[in-house]
Amino acid sequence: MMSELKEFKAEFFKALAHPMRIQILDILRDGEHSVNELRDILNVEAANVSQQLAILRTKNLVVYRKEGNCVYYSVRDPMIFQLLDVAKSIFNNHLINIRTILDVMEQ
């Protein structure tokens, strides 16, 4: 069971290992968006958005629904936002530490 959990975690973090996928998830905080809406917000080609969404979908991080010709995506489990928020806090703490070191070096 432990090896399965480790494998899940590794695959989960691989799914998050691209800046555009993180950006897509952050956009989906507001609720579902179509591929075209995501394309416009990200200012990239629809094919790029679709490629990243396919990875997120394969890893069960997003779900989709079709309405006519439009496909709408949303986050499967909103707890992902807690994880992204923790990552942001860790990043901010890292920056604070670097700034402190730089301040000490300048003295």
N, C-alpha and C positions, 0 to 999 in steps of 0.2 A: 504493500500500500504506500509506503514511504517513497519508493522509486517512482510510482505513478504520480504522486504529488509533485515530486521534483521535476518530472518530465512536463507536467502541466504548467508549473511555474516557468520553466524555461521557454516553453512554446508561447505562453502568455506574454512574457516580456519580449520575445522576438516579434510578436505582433505589434508591440508598442515601439519598436526600434526604428521608426522612421518619422522625421519631423512632420511630414504631411499627415500621417495617420494620427499623430497627437493633435495636430491642428483641427482635423476633421472631428475628432472626439470632443474637443473644446467647443467647436461650433454647435455640435449636437446637444450641448448642455441646454440650449434654448428650446429644444424639441426637435421634431423631425424636420428634415430638409430633403429636397429633391437633389438629384445629381446636378441639375442645371443651377440650382441655387448655390450648392457647394462650389461648383465651378466658378460662378460669378464672385463669390466671397473670397475664394482662394486665388482668383485671377490666374488659373491654369487651364489647360486643355481638359475637356470632359473625359478623355481616355485616361489621363493621369489620375483623375479623381476616381474613376471606375476601377482602375487597377488597385488603388489603395483600399477602396471600399471592399473589393473582392477578398483581400487579405483579412480585413477586419471581420468580414462575414464568415470566412472560412474558420476563423478562430473564435467564432460565436460572440464577438464583442458588439456587433451591430445586427439589427434585423431590418427587413425591408418589407414594404407593401407596394403593390402596383395599383395605380389609379389611372385608367386609360393608358396613355403613352408615358406617363410619368412614374418613376420609381422613387419612393420616399424612404429615407433611412432614419433610424433612431437607435439609441443605445439600448442594448439588451438589459444590462444591469447598471443602474445609476451609481452603484458603489465604485465604479471605475473613476468617477469624478473625485472621490475621496483620495484614491491613489494618486491621481494627477495633482491634487492639491498638496499632498504630502511631498511629492517630488518637487513641486515648486518651492515649498518651505525649505527643503534640504538644499536646493539650489541657492535660495536667498541666504541661508546660513553660511554656505560655502563662500558666497560673495562677501559677506560681512567679515569672515575670517581672512580673506585675501586683502580686503581693505585695511584691516587692522595690521596685518603684516607690512603692507606698503607704508602705512603711517609710521610704524616703528622704524622702518628702513630710512625714511626721509628725515628722521630726527638726528 
